[in-house]
Amino acid sequence: MLLATGLAALLTLVPPTLRAGTADRVVVDGELNEAAWTTAEVATDFVQFEPTEGAPATQTTEVRILRGADALYVGAVMRDSDPEGIRTTLSRRDNPDGDFFLVALDAYGDGRSAYEFAVTAANVQFDALATRQNEDESWDAIWGSATRVTEEGWVAEIEIPYSQLRFTGTEPVWGVNFVRQIQRLNEKVFWSPLTRERESAFLEDLGRLEGVAGLQPKRVVQALPYSLARARRFEADTPGVPTAAYGSEAGLDLKLGLTSNVILDVTVNPDFGQVEADPAELNLSTFETFFSERRPFFLEGTQIFDLDYASGDGALLYTRRIGGSSPIIGAAKLTGRTDGGLSFGVLGATTGDDFDPSRLYAAARLKQELPNQSAVGLGATAYSSWMESASPRSASVGADWAFRLGDTLDWLFEGTTSATARATDGADPDLGYAVYLGLDKVQGYFKPGFGLRVYSEAFRLNDVGRFRQTDLISLRGGTQLLLNRGQPVGPFRRLSVFGFGTQEFRYTDGANRGFQGTARLGADFFGFQSAGLQANVFGLGGVDVRETRGLDPVVNVPGAALSVDVTTDQRRRFQLGLGLRGQVYEDGGRSFSPGAAIDWTVSDRLTLALEGQIAAATGERAWVLNEGFVETADGLAVGPTSGLPSDLDPETLVLLPLSPAEAGTLFDGVARVDGGFYRPVFASRDTRSASLTTRANLLFSADLSVQLYGQLFSARGQYEDFRLLASTDNLRPFDAYPRRRDFSFSDFNTNAVLRWEYRPGSSLYVVWSQARGTSAFEDLLFADGMSASPFDTSTSQQFADTFGVFPENVFLVKLSYLVMR
């Protein structure tokens, strides 16, 4: 986050001003030798944000801006007393490494958003769209740049076509700021000075760019056709015998500027293949894993659809739902903004096999910016499927707001409220709602905050959006404190404290769900190392209403965790991060997880990253499954698979080795269901996991690169000391439980990607990927006979077994060509 980490604002009563010069023609070559550059006004006198906030920059920077007929030009001279120390590392676009220069432009001049264009000393480009809420790095514009290292420092020359910006042409003044990063000094300096005290006001504190009145906005027209050829080799029905499959595809992405402020994007048969596989993980919780979006159509310009809930609970739109079950046939989105600050977006998509539409997705969004850094918005989604067995249909509507309060606007009152309706099989829909309210101090060095969440049980957002949990009432309070107003404290360059607590209840009946709290101390050292110490408590009082997957709640097991993390000097080419977390429970369960990460800039063309983590848990109380117990003339019995007693086949039942007296004691007071009992079974669970992820990037130029990626992951677990949940706080020993649910799995995913941007916006991809893995998830009855448990397989043997599995290999070539006006 280039600008977001530095655009942490300072109250400048008189923001600096720069007037743009004029030029008929500029050749972007990094020379700055046109006569217009010598007569243009100069922006200088930069101020540090890092490492010493408010101090003058140690190196001189001079920036000029010229306005041309079709583009804005930025020329920057970064003088340096040690030119050989300038970091000129090559990297992929939007992933800058080394010295860089950034310009932020608020083309509406209203302090609500800014376009960011950055270039490193090696001419690697970065661009993003910054709003008051976030920085959207997925926004990719078509613009030009050139850099040159000299005996006095380095030079950057940037061309920003008007077609890539949104403005009306009537704005007399734009907002502007310039940022320079000097990597070897970890020095970040700004033209319009900024501080951490006003972090939330970074857009309002931009400088002023004059001389832009009367510029004529341009409409963007772009077409990006692509063609793709794919070969796949895998193991089919006969073990060890490979099978090959071949295919080809073609599609089109179209971007049309209906006006200078309204963009229509259409995609037909898009290639939405993930170049890098989603990371493997061990998820034994009741929560779904949400993965980040990587598909370009759903990245660019979709920040308008953000209508999120607090604490990462969910969002009205989760684009990974689209295309997750069947291929995308076509999709379109319309986004724009009016002169009055009303942003809007409409998105629609249809998916289905063999170009047969079977699922429809839709989303719409409005957001009105208000004075004093405030905003209100509305959103809606819809989903329909006629190919699924229950033919689900759903819709949601929501509203969100953010109001800045106080004489200096240092408090934020924000909230989100939504309602959903979901129906299956033509029945009446289930109606639900969710509300979040938050009041937080967002400016200053002491920032307390408070929040309330109310989620009804029938709130259903997961057809188009994402939501972690419902049936919840939650109260939270906390604070952030930057000690000594961000100035040095003893041996520390900066010290911060963060703490919060959350008390939860169940919405339907008000049952106490427990308290959890977190406290963290963060430290930055003068040598640019950092460290953190964090303590957590959880499960204090109350019950867990989710663990039994719909049956009775179970009393929480209180626990505590302590974690520590350290990172080495971030100025260096070799950086190391270490982390360690330990966790204990009141009933004796415990876990331990160390991890390490390495980032190594081997040379200006080669970077390596390595991340490893292991985890071991012992004796943790865990839900195994909900078991059906059938009452027979000979005693209690279970089926080969779990289920309601009335659903089990009498011919396949297995008797439990329990006498009538033992069965009576075990199920004493337990409510019966049709045919017997249906109860949660718990156990003490031991787990082990290990992961190793590596990445390598080899850059031949800023436009030609090879990327290597690999992840090796393994996990295994076993359940012992089974217990039956007779009531919320009564777990009865169940030594005669006959089922084993141990597991083991491992994966290895790797790929190599050659990417060549042979002209702006046009690319050639050559990709090889391989996937292989093993899995053993047991659901065995003791009467079936027991082999060795999968848990007994060592981690090294799991990895060896993984490489003994027949892999699936995919090789593809994709060519795209951008046509634009």
N, C-alpha and C positions, 0 to 999 in steps of 0.2 A: 504494500500500500504506500505508494510514493507520496501522494499529496495528503491522503488522510492521516498519515503518521506525522506530517509536518504542518498541515493546515489546522493548527490548533491555536486559535486566534489571539491577537493582542489588540487591546482597545487603542487604536490610533485615532486621535481626534481629527487629524487632518491626514487622510490617506495620501500616499505619494501619487503623483500624476505624471503621465507620459503621453506625448502627442505623437501619433503615427505620421511618418513622412509619406511621400508619394513616389511611385516609380512606374515607368512605362513597361519595363521588361527587366526581370531578374533571372539570372542563370544560377540555379541552386548547385553550387560546386564547392562550398565551404571556403571560398576565397574572400567574399565580401568586398569585391573590387569594383562594384558599380558606384557611380558618383553619388547616387542617392543615399548610400549608407553614410557617407561622410557628412552630410548635412542634416541627417535625422537626429532628433533628441536622444539623449543617452540616459538609461536607467542604471544607476550604480548605488554605492553605499548600502550593500547588503548587510543583513544582521543575522547572527547565529540563532538557530533553534537548538542545534546540537553542536558541540557538547556543552557550551556555556550559553545558556539562554540569555539573549539581549546583548551579548558582546558583539563588537564589530567583526565582520568576516576577516579571516587571516589572509585571504587571497582576494584580489580585485576581480570583479565581474562587470562587464559592460554589455548592455542589451539595447538593441534598436528594433523598431517595428516600421515596416513599410506597407502601404496599401497599394495593391495593383488592381487591374481591371477585373481579374478573375480569382485572385487569391490574396491572402495576407502573408507577409514574409517577416520572419523573425531572425535576426542575426545576433549571435551571442559570442563574446570574446571572454574566455575564462583564463585569466592570467594565473600563472603558477610558478612559484619560486623553485620548484623541483619538478620540471617537466618529465623527467624519467620516472617519477613516482605516480604519474597519471595511470589509473587502472583502465586498460583498454580491452577488457574481456569480452569476447563474442558470446552471445547467448541467443535463445529463441525470442521472437517478438513477444512483448508484454511480460517478459521475465528478465528485466535489466539487471546487470551485475557490473559494478564498477562505478566510475565517475559518470554523472549524468547531469543534464540540464533539462528543466521542465518549464513550460509555459501553461498557465491556466487562464482560460478566456470565458468570461461570463457575457455571452453575446447579447443577452437581453438587458444586461445592466441592472438587474433587479435583485441580485444577491440570493437567487434561488437554486441555481445550478451553474456548472462550469465544465467546459471541455478541457481535457488535459492532453497535452502533446509533449512527450519527453523523448530525448535521444541521448544515448551514451556516447562516450568518447570513441567507441568502436562503431558508431552509427547504427546501433540496435534501437528500434523504435518501440515505444510504449504509448498507448492512448487509452483513455478512460473517460467516463462521464460521471462527474461528481455531483451529488445532490446533498441536501441537508442530512439525509438518512444514511447514505452509503456512497461507495465508489464502485461503479460498474466497470470492471476491467474487461468485460466481454465485448464492449463496444469497440469496433474496429473501423476506422476511417481510412480513406485512400488519400495519402498525403506524401510529400517528399521531404527528404532531408539529406544533408551531407555534412561530414565532420572532417577535421584535419588537426593533427597534433603538430604544434610548432615548437620553436625553441623557447617561446615565452609562455606556453600553455597549450590550450586547444580552442578550436573554433567550431561553432555549430551554426548551420544555416537551415531554416525550416520553411517550407511552403505549405500553407493550409488553404486549400480551395474553399471558396465560399459555399460550394455545393455540399460540403461536409458539415457545415454549421447551420443552426437554426436561428434566424433573426428576421426582423421585419424591415430593416433599412431605415427606420425612423428613430432608432436609439441614438441620442447625441453622445453618450458615453458608455463604454463597455467596462466591465470589471476585468482586472488583469493582475496576475502575480507571476513572479519568476522564482524558481527554486534551483539551487545548485547543490550537488552532493560531491564531496571530496572524500573518496573512500578511504584512503590511507590515514586520514585524520579523523574519520567518522564525523566529518563536519557537514552539517546541512544548514544552508543559509537561505534567507528569503529577502526579496526586495521590499515587500510590504511586511514589516516585522510581525511575528506571531509568537504567542506564548501558550502554555498549557492551561492557564487560568481561563481562557475563553475558547476552549476546544470546540464547543458547539457552534461558534459564530464565525467559522473560517470563511464562509462565502461572503458574509457581510463586510469582512475586513479586507477584501481585495483592494488593490490600488485602482486607479482610474486611468482608462485609456481613451484619450480624446482624438479627434480627427477621423472618426469612423462614421460620422453622420452622412447619410446619402449613399452608403454602400448598397449595391443591388444584390439581394439574395438570389441564389440559383437553385433550381430544382434538380434533384438527383434522379438519374435514370440508369439503372444497372441491370444487366442480365448475366447470370453465372451458370451456364450449362456445364454438365459434367458427364463423363463416361467412366465406367469402372469394369474391370475384368477380375474375376476371382477364381482361384483354384483351392479346393479343400480336400485334404487327405485324412482319413480317419478309419477307425476300426468299426466295422459293421457287425453283422450277425455272427461271423466266424471269428473266434478269438485269434489274434495275431495276424489276421489276413487284412491287409489294407484295402480300402475302397476310396475311389477318387470321384469328386463331383466338381463340375465346372459351371460357371455362370457369368453373366454380364448384365449390367444395368446402365441406365441413362436417366438423367433427370435435369431439372431446371429450377434455379432460384431467381426470382425476379424482384427487384426493388424499384419502386416507382414513386417519385415525389409528386403527389397530387398538387401540393403547394410547397412552399419552402419550409413549412412547419408540419406537414402531414405526409406520412410515409406509408405506402402499402407494400407489404412483403407477401409473396406467394411462393410456395414450393410445391413441385409436382414430383412424386416418387423420389423423395429425398434420400440421400445416403446418410443415415443416422448411425452408422456403425461406430462403436466406441473404439478408438485407437488404443486406449489403455484400459485394461480390465478393471472392474470395481474391485477394491481390496477385499481379500478374504478376512473373515473374522469369526470369533466364537461368540455367538449371541444366544445366551440362555435366559434372557430376560423376557418379559411380556411385551416389550416394545419393538415395533418394526424398525429396521435399519433404513435410514434415508441416505441416499447417495447424491453426490453433487451432479449437476447437469454439465455435460460437455458438448452437447450438440449445438452447432452454430445457430441454427434457426431459433432455438429456444433460449439462446444466450443474448444475442444482439437485440437491444431495444425492449427487452421484456421486463426491465426494472419497474416500469409503470404498473405492472400487474402485482407488485409486492403488496400484499395485505397480510401481515404476519402477526403472530401472537407472541406473548412474552415468554421468556425462558426457553425459547426454541420449541414450544409446544406444537406449532404447526403453521400452515399458511393456506390461504384460500386456493392458491394454484400451485401444484407440484407437477412440473412438466414431465418428470420421469414416468408419470402414469401413462402418458400418451405414447403409444407404441410399445408399451411393456408387454402386452399380451398378443398383439398381432401387428404386422407391418403398417407403417403410415402410408396411406395412399396420397393424401394431399393435405396441405395446411396453409392457412393465410392469417395474417395479422395486420391490423390498421392501427397505427400509433401517431400521436401528434400532440400539439400544444397550441393553444390560442394566445393572442397577444395579452389577454387578461390573466394568464397564469393557470388556465385550466388544461391539465394534461388528460389524455384519454387513450384508451386502447381496447381493441376488440380482437379476439383470437378464436379461431375455429380449426378443428382437425377431424379427419375421419380415418379410421384404420380398418384393416380387414385382410384376410388372405386372398391371394389371386385377384387383387383389385376388386374384391367384393365387399362393399362397405358393411361393417357389422357393428361398429361403435362410433359414436359421435361425441365430441368434446367441444365445449365452448366456454369462453371467459370474457368478461367485460369489466372495464375499470374506468372510473373518473376520479380525478384528484385536483382540488382547487387550492392553490397556494394563496395564503392570506398575509396581511402585514404582520410585522413583528415575528418573523420566522415561524409562522403557524400555518396549518393546513388542515383540510377536511377531505374525506374521500368516500366513495362508494364502490362496491365490487359485487360481481355475481358470477356464478358458474352453473353449468348444466351438463348432464351426462345421460346417455341413453344407449342401451345395448339390447338387441333382439336376438343375439346368437347365444347368450348365456342361458343356463337352464332356468333361472328365476327371472330373466328379463328385467334387470334392475333399471330404475330411472331415478335420478336425483337432481336436486337443484339447491343452490345456496345463495344467500344474499348477505352482504356485510357492509359495515361502515367503520371507518377509523378516523381518528382526529389527533392532532398534536397542537397544543396551545402553549405558547411561552408566556410566563407570568413573572411578575415582579418588576420593580423599577428598572432593573438592568437586564431583564429577561433571563434570569439565571435559573428559573424553575420551569420544568416541563410537565404539563398535564397531558397525558396521552391515553388513548383507549381504543379498543376494538370490540365490536359487537356483531354477531353473525347468527343467522338462523338457517337451518337445513330441513329439507323434506326428502325422504327416500322411501320408495315403494318397490315391492317385488311381486311378481305374479298377479299384477293388476289390483293388488289390495290397496287399502287406504294407506297413505304415507305416514311414516313415523316422523314426528316433528321434534326438533331440538334447537337449543340455542347455546351460545357461548358469549361471555362478557369478560373483558379485561380492562382494568383501570390502574393507572400508574401515576404517581407524583414523585418526581425525582429532581434534585438539584443537579444541573448539568454544567454549571460554570463555577469556577472557584477552586480552591484547594481542598475544601471539605464538602463532600457531596453525599448527603443522606438521601434515602429513597424508600418509597413504600408502594405496595401493589396488592391488588385483589383480583383473583381469578374465580369465575363461576362458570362451570361447564356442566350442562345437563347430561343425563344418561343417554338420551336419544340423539345427541348431536352427532351427525354422520357426515364427514367431510372427505373421506378417503377415496371416493371415486375419481375426483379431479384434483383435490387438494391433499393435504397430509395433516394428521393430527395424532399426537402420541397417546393421549388418554382423555377420557370423559368422566362424567359422574364425579366431579371434583369441585371443592371449594378450597381456595388456598389464600393465605395471608402471608406476605413477606415484608421484611424490613431489613435495611442494611445501610452501609456507608462506605465511602472511599475517602481516603485521606492521603494527601501528598505532604509529607513531613517537611517542615521548614520552608514552606512555599516553593518546594522543588529545588531548593538550594542544597549544597553539600551538607552532610551530617557526619561528622567524624571522618572515618575512612571511606564513607560512601559518597558517591557523586549524587545519588538520588535514592530516597527511601519512600516506599508507599505501603499503605495498609488497606486491606479490603476485608469486609466481613458482612455476612448476612445470615438471616434465619428464616425458615419457612415452616408454617404450621398448616397441615392439611386436614380436611374433613371430606366425608363422602356426601355428595349432593343429595342422594335419594333419602337418606335417613339421618344425616348429620354425624355419622360415626367418625370417631377420631382416627385419622390415618397416620398420625405421628408427627414428630418435629425433626427437622434436620438443619444443620448449621455448618457454615464454612468460615474460616478465617485464614487470610494469606498475608504474608510479609514478602514484599519484593524489593530487591536491592540491586542497584547499578553501581559498579566500582569505577574508580578513576582509570583503571586499565581497560575499560570497556568490556569487562566481563559482567555477567549478571547471575543472580541466584534468587531462588524463591523457596519459601517454606510454607506449607499449607497443612491445616488440620481440619478434619471433618468429623462430625458426629451425625448419626442417622438412626432411624427406627426408635426414637425415644418416645415410648408410649404408643398407644393406638394399635391398629390392625392393618394388615396388608389385604386389600380388597381385590387385588388383581391376580395374585400368585396362583390361586386355584382355578383360574380360567372359567369363572362364572359360578362356582359353588361357594360354600361358606368362606368368609374371611378367616385369616389365621393371624394370631397375635404376632406383632413385630419382634424381631430379635435385635436389641440395641447393639450398636457397633461404633467403632471409631477408626479413623484412618489418618495416617501421617505420610506426607510426601515431600520430597525435596528435589529441586532441579537446578542445574548449573549449566552455563554456557561460557565458552571461552571468548577471547577478544574478537568482536565482530568485524574488526578492520582487516583481519588476517585472511590469507587465501585458504588456510586450513582452519576450520571451525569444528568444535566438538561440543555436543550437548549430552548431558547425562541426567537420568531421572530415576527415582526410586520411590516406590509406594508400598506401604505395609498396612494391613487392615486386620482388625480383630473383632470378634463378636462375643457377646456376653456368654453364649453357650459353648465357647471354646473354638469355634470356627475361625479360620485365619487364612490370609492370602498374602502373597509377596510377589512384586513385579518390578524388576529392574529393566532399564532400556537405555539405548545409546543411539546417537545420530551423528553422522559425519558429513560435512559439506566441504569439498576440496576443489578449489580452482587450480588444477594441475598446471595449466598454462592458459594463455589468452584464448585458446581454441578448445580446450578440453576441461570439462567439469565432471566430477563424480559425487554421488550422494549415496550414503549407505545408512540404513536404519534397521536396528534389531531390537527385539523385545522378547522376553520370556515371562511367563506367569505361572504360578503354582498356588492352588487353593486346596485346603485340607479341612474336612469336617464342616463344610458350610451346609446349613440346613437348606434343602431344596425340594421343590415339588417334583414328583416323578410323573404322575399321571392321575386322572380320575378313573377309578376302577369300578366296574360293575360286579357285584357279588350276587349270585343266583342261589335262592333257597331251594334245595332239592330234598328228596326223602332221605338221602344219605348224608346230608350236610351242605355246607356252603361250597360253591364252585365258581370258577372264573372261566372266561373264554380264552381262545388263543390270541385274541386281540381285545383291548378294552372297549367298553361300550355300556350303554344302559342294559340292565338285566333283561328287559323285555325284548331287546334287539339281538341277544345272543342265541346262537344255534344250540339247542339242547344236546345234539349229537356230538358236539365238539368240546363240551365242558370238561374241566379238570377239577377234581375235588381238592379242597384245601386240607392239609394235614392238621386239622383242628378237631378236638373233641367237642361235643355239644356244650360242655361247660366253658371251654376256652373260647368258643365262638360267642357264647352268651356274654362273657365278660368283655370281649373285644368290642362287640356291637351294642353293649348296654346303653340305652338311652339314645341311640342313633335312629333318626327318622327313616322309615322304610319308604321305598318307591315300588312301583309295580314290578313284582317278581323278586324283590330282594332289597339290596342296598346299593347306593351309588355314592362313593366317598372319595375324597382326595387322599392319595398316598404320598408321604414325604420320606426323605432319607437324608443321610449325611453324604454329601457329594465331594469327591476329590476330582480336581481337573488339572491338566497341564497343557500349556500352549506355548508355541514358539513361532516367531515370524522374522523373516529377513527380506528386506526390500532394497533393491539397488537400482540406481539410474545413472546413465552416462550420456553426456551430450558432447558430440564432436562437431564443431562448427568450421566449415571451410570458408564461409563468408556469412554476412548477416542474413543472406537469402538461401543458403544451402547448408543443410545440417543432417546429421544422423543421430537418432535418439535410440538408446537401448534401455529396456525396462525389464525387471524380473522380480517376482515375489514368490517366496517359498513360505508356506504356512502349514502348521500342523496343530491339532488339538485332540485331546482324549479325555475321557471322564468315566467315573464309575460311581455307583450308588450302593451304599451299605447301611445297615442299621435302620431298616424300614419301620415306618410308624404310620398309623392310621389317624387321620384327623376326625376325632369324634365330635368335637366342638371347637369353637374359636381358639380357646386356650388349653385344649386337651389333646395332646398327641400321644397315642397309646402305642407301646412297642408291638411290632408285628413281625416277629422272627419267622413266622410260617409263610410270609408273603412269597409267592412262587415265581415272580417275574424278574428277569434281569434286563436292565435298560442301559447297559454300558455302551460307550460309543468311541469311535476313533475316525478321524478323517484328516486328509492332507491334500494340498494343492500346490501346483507349480504353474505359474502363468508368466509368459515372457513374450516380448515382441521387439522388433527392430523396425524403425521408421526412417526412411529417407524422405526429406521434404525439401523441395526446391521451388521457391517463389520466383519463377522465371520472368515475371513482369508483375507490377503492382496488382494485387488481388487475384492473380492467377497462379495455380500451384500444381505441381506434380508430386504425388505420394506413391512410394513403393513400400509396402508393408508386409512383413512376415510375423506371424504370431503362432504361438504354441501353447496348448493347455493340456494338462494331465493331472490326474488325481486319484485318490483312493478314498473309500468311505465304508464304514461298518457301523450301522446304527441298530443295535439289538432290540428285539422285542420277543424274548424267549421265555418259555415256561421251564421251570426246573425239571418237569416231567419229560421234557424233550431231550434231556441230556445236555450236559454243559461242557463246552470246549473252553479253551483259555480265553480270558476276557480280553477284549481289544485294548483295555487300559494297560495291560501288561506289556504291550509293545512299546519299546523305548522310542524317544524322539528321533534318535539317529536311524533306527530301523524304519520308522515311518517315512523319513526322507528317502531312505534307500528304496523302500517299496514304491514310493511315488515315481522315482526315475526308472523303475522297472515296468511301469504301465505304458501301454501303447498310447502315444500322444495323438492329439488332433492338431494338424498343421493347416494354416490358412495363409495363402499368398495372394496379395491383391495389388493392382495398380490402378490409381485413380488420377484422372487428368481433368482439371477445371480451367476455364478461360473466361476472364471477366471482360465484358463489353460494357462500356459506360459512355455517357454523353456529358 
